[in-house]
């Protein structure tokens, strides 16, 4: 989520609703790293 908030463009996308899927994907990626 921090990666998204650091970028205004991606942040706007999350506001539109796609953020739910993106956040889950990123959270999983961060957990495995």
N, C-alpha and C positions, 0 to 999 in steps of 0.2 A: 504494500500500500504506500510505503514511503517513496518508492520509485515513481509511482503514479503521481503522487501529490507534488513531487519535485518538478513535474512537467505539466504546465497548464493545459496543453492540448489533450493529453491522456486524461487529465482530471475532468475535463468537460465531457469526455466520452463516458466516464464512470457515472456522471450525473444523469446521463440519458438512460441509464438502466443496465447497460452492458457491463458496468462495473462489477455486478454480482459475480458473473462468470470469470471476469478478469482477476478479481481479487482472489477467488478460490484457486485459480490456476497459479497465480503468483505466490500465494501462501504455500501451496504444495511445493513449488519450485524452491522457495527459500528454505523450507524444512529439509529438503533433500540435499541442499548445498552445504 
